[in-house]
Amino acid sequence: MIDITLDNFQAELIEASTQTPVLLDIWAEWCGPCKQLGPVLEQLETEYAGRFVLAKLDADKVPQISQQLSQMFGVRSIPFCVMFKDGQPVDGFVGALPAAQIREFLDKHVPTADETEAVQEELAAHEALAEGDTPSALESLQQAVATDPANDTARFDYLKLLLQLGRDDDAKVAFAPVLPKVIVDRRFQAIQHWIDASDYASNTTGQALSAEALQARIAANKRDFEARFALAQTLIAGQQWTAAMDELLEILMRDRTWNDEIARKTYVSVLELIEPPPVKVAEGQIPPQDPTVATYRRRLSSVILS
């Protein structure tokens, strides 16, 4: 439980709610129902085990915040509880409600236990990767997907790591449940392009040519787009990302619409694959850009807009 003041409300309420939902209890010493509600909320915070944070604000000591929220929701009495998510007040309730009703309110806004566990496993995976512990990262991501199959971010990271490790068959199994999302989710479109490139490079169709043979065809005819695209696929399969994008740019500079814009679509997918995880920054600050991603985004824009 956190006491909110003018000094800490930005960090402990606004910014904190971008990580975990925060339930703000607006109360006062003279308020009898507030004293009834307080212990119930504290018990629920313990019961929900980190799925939300309870914060308290004395309406008499910090009227600037309490009055603003009361006006926003059209409320004139306390206790008044406001749920903050992603830095914004999203819902609230008034009065000393019984625990069962408060649980119903909370369950509309806080993640389930499985969702919370999956997020924790995903964070553990990122930490393990930063330390070079790939086996632990893979185990954490596998557990995250198993715990919360709807966590597409964890599944995307899991699929990427499987493909990075050359475990294509395992990636295809883990990819199957989200295949219908390929048409609407750029992350999974990117995974599909990587799998297609790996299938081509492994010569599963019996049609793949060596990189040397493809380069010879390109040297003989710079507009041999089939050879350039095949070379790009081979480079993607080998995780030579910038070299692959260079070949795709060569196609785009000569014919942006070739083969239903497959060069552009594949290029965008590569950018998606190499984009680092987002970095949390303070409100108002701009997250840092990966220099390679930024450079190749600019190169694509210059070609498309030329």
DRENVEX-354574 format. One record per residue (C-alpha): x, y, z; residue in one letter. Coordinates in steps of 0.25 Angstrom, whole numbers, padded with zeros to 4 digits, always signed. Layout:
XYZa/...
END
This chain:
+0000+0000+0000m/+0005+0014-0004i/+0001+0028+0002d/+0000+0037-0010i/+0004+0052-0008t/+0007+0063-0018l/+0021+0059-0018d/+0020+0045-0022n/+0007+0044-0030f/+0014+0045-0043q/+0023+0033-0040a/+0015+0024-0031e/+0001+0026-0038l/+0003+0031-0052i/+0016+0024-0056e/+0014+0012-0047a/+0000+0009-0054s/+0007+0007-0067t/+0014-0006-0061q/+0003-0011-0051t/-0012-0006-0049p/-0013+0004-0037v/-0026+0005-0029l/-0026+0019-0022l/-0034+0019-0010d/-0039+0034-0007i/-0042+0035+0008w/-0042+0044+0020a/-0040+0042+0035e/-0054+0047+0038w/-0061+0037+0029c/-0067+0025+0035g/-0069+0017+0023p/-0055+0020+0018c/-0050+0013+0031k/-0059+0001+0028q/-0054+0000+0013l/-0039+0001+0016g/-0037-0012+0023p/-0045-0019+0012v/-0036-0013+0001l/-0024-0017+0008e/-0028-0031+0009q/-0031-0031-0006l/-0018-0026-0009e/-0012-0037-0002t/-0021-0047-0008e/-0018-0042-0022y/-0003-0044-0020a/+0003-0033-0028g/-0008-0033-0039r/-0011-0018-0034f/-0005-0008-0025v/-0014-0001-0014l/-0011+0014-0013a/-0018+0023-0002k/-0020+0038-0003l/-0025+0047+0008d/-0035+0056+0002a/-0032+0067+0013d/-0017+0066+0011k/-0017+0066-0004v/-0030+0073-0009p/-0024+0077-0022q/-0024+0062-0027i/-0036+0057-0020s/-0045+0069-0025q/-0040+0067-0039q/-0043+0053-0040l/-0057+0055-0033s/-0060+0065-0044q/-0055+0056-0055m/-0065+0045-0050f/-0076+0054-0045g/-0074+0049-0031v/-0077+0057-0018r/-0075+0047-0007s/-0064+0038-0001i/-0059+0027+0000p/-0057+0028-0015f/-0048+0018-0022c/-0041+0020-0036v/-0034+0010-0044m/-0022+0015-0052f/-0017+0007-0064k/-0006+0011-0074d/-0005+0025-0067g/-0020+0028-0068q/-0032+0027-0058p/-0041+0017-0065v/-0052+0014-0055d/-0057+0016-0041g/-0067+0012-0030f/-0073+0020-0018v/-0076+0015-0004g/-0071+0004+0005a/-0075-0008-0005l/-0074-0022+0000p/-0062-0030-0004a/-0070-0039-0014a/-0074-0026-0022q/-0060-0020-0021i/-0055-0034-0027r/-0064-0032-0039e/-0059-0018-0041f/-0045-0022-0040l/-0046-0034-0049d/-0051-0025-0060k/-0037-0018-0060h/-0026-0026-0054v/-0019-0037-0061p/-0022-0052-0057t/-0012-0060-0049a/-0008-0067-0061d/-0006-0054-0069e/+0002-0048-0058t/+0011-0061-0057e/+0013-0061-0072a/+0018-0046-0072v/+0027-0049-0060q/+0033-0061-0068e/+0035-0052-0081e/+0042-0042-0072l/+0051-0053-0067a/+0054-0057-0081a/+0058-0044-0085h/+0068-0043-0073e/+0073-0057-0076a/+0076-0053-0091l/+0083-0040-0086a/+0092-0049-0078e/+0095-0058-0089g/+0087-0070-0083d/+0079-0075-0095t/+0074-0088-0089p/+0068-0081-0077s/+0061-0070-0086a/+0055-0081-0095l/+0050-0089-0083e/+0044-0076-0078s/+0037-0072-0091l/+0032-0087-0093q/+0026-0086-0079q/+0020-0072-0082a/+0013-0077-0094v/+0008-0090-0087a/+0003-0082-0075t/-0004-0071-0084d/-0006-0076-0098p/-0013-0062-0102a/+0000-0055-0099n/+0004-0052-0113d/+0017-0044-0109t/+0022-0055-0101a/+0019-0065-0113r/+0026-0056-0123f/+0038-0055-0114d/+0038-0070-0112y/+0036-0073-0127l/+0048-0063-0131k/+0057-0070-0121l/+0053-0084-0126l/+0056-0080-0140l/+0069-0073-0136q/+0074-0086-0130l/+0070-0094-0143g/+0059-0101-0136r/+0049-0099-0148d/+0040-0111-0146d/+0038-0107-0131d/+0035-0093-0136a/+0025-0098-0146k/+0017-0105-0135v/+0017-0093-0126a/+0013-0084-0138f/+0001-0093-0142a/-0009-0087-0131p/-0007-0073-0136v/-0007-0076-0151l/-0020-0069-0153p/-0014-0056-0148k/-0004-0055-0159v/-0013-0046-0167i/-0015-0036-0156v/-0002-0036-0147d/+0011-0031-0153r/+0019-0039-0143r/+0013-0052-0148f/+0014-0048-0162q/+0029-0046-0159a/+0030-0060-0153i/+0023-0066-0166q/+0033-0059-0175h/+0045-0065-0166w/+0039-0079-0167i/+0037-0078-0182d/+0051-0073-0184a/+0057-0085-0175s/+0048-0095-0183d/+0054-0089-0196y/+0068-0089-0191a/+0067-0103-0186s/+0063-0107-0200n/+0050-0114-0196t/+0044-0111-0209t/+0056-0116-0217g/+0057-0103-0224q/+0067-0095-0216a/+0080-0090-0222l/+0093-0087-0215s/+0096-0073-0211a/+0108-0073-0221e/+0099-0077-0233a/+0089-0067-0229l/+0099-0056-0229q/+0104-0060-0242a/+0090-0059-0248r/+0089-0045-0242i/+0103-0041-0248a/+0098-0045-0261a/+0084-0038-0260n/+0082-0028-0249k/+0067-0028-0252r/+0066-0043-0248d/+0057-0041-0237f/+0054-0055-0235e/+0069-0058-0232a/+0070-0046-0223r/+0058-0050-0215f/+0063-0064-0214a/+0077-0058-0209l/+0069-0050-0199a/+0062-0062-0194q/+0075-0070-0192t/+0081-0058-0185l/+0069-0057-0176i/+0070-0072-0173a/+0085-0069-0169g/+0080-0057-0160q/+0088-0048-0169q/+0078-0037-0167w/+0084-0025-0173t/+0090-0032-0185a/+0076-0038-0187a/+0070-0024-0187m/+0080-0019-0196d/+0076-0029-0207e/+0061-0025-0204l/+0064-0011-0206l/+0071-0014-0219e/+0057-0019-0224i/+0049-0008-0218l/+0058+0003-0225m/+0055-0004-0239r/+0041-0009-0237d/+0033-0006-0224r/+0021-0014-0228t/+0028-0027-0233w/+0021-0040-0229n/+0010-0033-0221d/+0020-0024-0213e/+0027-0037-0207i/+0040-0029-0206a/+0034-0018-0198r/+0026-0027-0189k/+0038-0036-0186t/+0047-0024-0183y/+0036-0019-0173v/+0036-0033-0167s/+0051-0033-0165v/+0050-0019-0158l/+0040-0025-0149e/+0049-0037-0146l/+0061-0029-0142i/+0054-0018-0134e/+0059-0019-0120p/+0048-0020-0109p/+0043-0006-0105p/+0050+0001-0094v/+0042+0007-0082k/+0045+0022-0081v/+0039+0033-0073a/+0026+0040-0077e/+0029+0051-0088g/+0042+0044-0092q/+0044+0038-0106i/+0049+0023-0105p/+0063+0021-0112p/+0063+0016-0126q/+0072+0004-0130d/+0082+0010-0140p/+0081-0001-0150t/+0066-0001-0150v/+0065+0014-0151a/+0075+0014-0163t/+0068+0003-0171y/+0054+0010-0168r/+0060+0023-0174r/+0065+0015-0186r/+0052+0009-0188l/+0044+0022-0187s/+0054+0029-0197s/+0051+0018-0207v/+0036+0018-0205i/+0035+0033-0206l/+0045+0035-0218s/
END
